[in-house]
Amino acid sequence: MAKISAMEKNKRRERLVAKYADKRAALKAKANDKSLPDEERWFANLELAKLPRNGAATRLRNRCEVTGRPRGYYRKFKMSRIALRELGSAGLVPGIVKSSW
């Protein structure tokens, strides 16, 4: 099990990303628009820098929904390889059957 503080920090980041997504996208589009004057683009970059860093989507970390483990993460199931194996063996994940031969 991962540290609860790390999982809570990631949840807080998810909320910030959702809160600032529209504003961040608009400012990025404005800053990258070559048809606008340089001064206007520069001010858009300044406004973008004022936004909280944890509001950027690249700050998010994929974590297992069951254990909070950050590594060995399967996007399709939103869990780590360890949790997937345990729940798959118990028959709790639809479509997953542990193979044996």
N, C-alpha and C positions, 0 to 999 in steps of 0.2 A: 504494500500500500504506500502510495506517495505521501509526502508531507501535505497536510491539509492546507497549510498556508500557501504552498505552491499552487494547489488546485484552485483556491479562492482567488489568488492573484490573477490566474488565467481567466477565471470567470469575470473578474472586474475588468480585465482587458477586453473581453468579448462585449461587455456592455458599452465600453467606451468606443470600440470600433463601430458598433451599431449606431451609437449616438452621433458620431462625427463623420460617418460614411458619405452622406450626401454633400456636406460642406467641403470635405476633403476632395471629393471627386470634382466638384465645381471649380475649386481653386487650382487643382492640378490641370484641368482642361484649359483654364485661363492662362496659367503659367506656361503651358506648352504650345499655345496658339501663336504661331509665327506672324499672323496677320495683325495682331494687336501691337501697339507701340511698346517699346522696350520698358518705359517707365511703368506702364500698367502691369506688364508681366512681372516686373520687379516687385511691385507692391503685392501682387498675388503670392509671390514666393515668400514675402515677409509675413503675410497673413497665415500662410501654410506653416511657417516655422513657429508661429504662436500657438498652434494647436498642440494638445498634449501628445507626447511621443507614444504613449500606450494606446492612442487612438488609431495607430497605423495597423493595418491588417497583417503586416509582416511580423509584428510583435506577438501574434498568437502562436500557441504551441498545441499541436494535436495531442490530446491526452485520452487515455482509455476511460470510457464512461463508467466502468466497473471499479477499476483499481486506481485510476489516475496516473498510471505509468506512461511516461512520455516517449518511450522507445518501443520499437517493434509494433507499430500501430497500423492496423488495417483500416483504411478509410471506409471501405464498404460496410464494415460491421461496427465501426467506431469503437473498437476495442483492441487491446494489445494481444499479441500472439499467445501469451500465457492464459489470459482470461478466455480467449476464443477456444483454446484447446480444452480447458476445463469445462466450459459450458457446452461445447460441442460434444464432448464425451458423455456428458450427462443428458444430452438430447434436448437442451434448452434453446439452441439456435436453429431456426428452421432452415432446412436445406444443407446442413452440415452433418456429415457422418464420418466418424473416425474410421480410417481404412485399416484393414488387417488382412494379411495373407500368409 
